């Protein structure tokens, strides 16, 4: 089996204290959408995904709504924004084509 080339900080563990510090520091808002966060609707993600060279430390972690975490996966923030722009532009074109 091939080794994964992911930079990991094996000494760092994301703790509840870190979660609540991030939640407060982000003013209870999703780092990517601005939606209201609660402990029940959010998750911690790596801003730069580990598989893209990101590190597992607090400086590379933010809180987002669960739906964004599912979409983002290994994308960088700008790649996710670009994908969303494409999606919205395509939807607008399809809406325009369906109008009489």
HELIX and SHEET records of a PDB file:
HELIX    1   1 UNK A   16  UNK A   25  1                                  10    
HELIX    2   2 UNK A   50  UNK A   52  5                                   3    
HELIX    3   3 UNK A   58  UNK A   60  5                                   3    
HELIX    4   4 UNK A   66  UNK A   72  1                                   7    
HELIX    5   5 UNK A   77  UNK A   98  1                                  22    
SHEET    1   A 2 UNK A  42  UNK A  46  0                                        
SHEET    2   A 2 UNK A  61  UNK A  65 -1                                        
END                                                                             
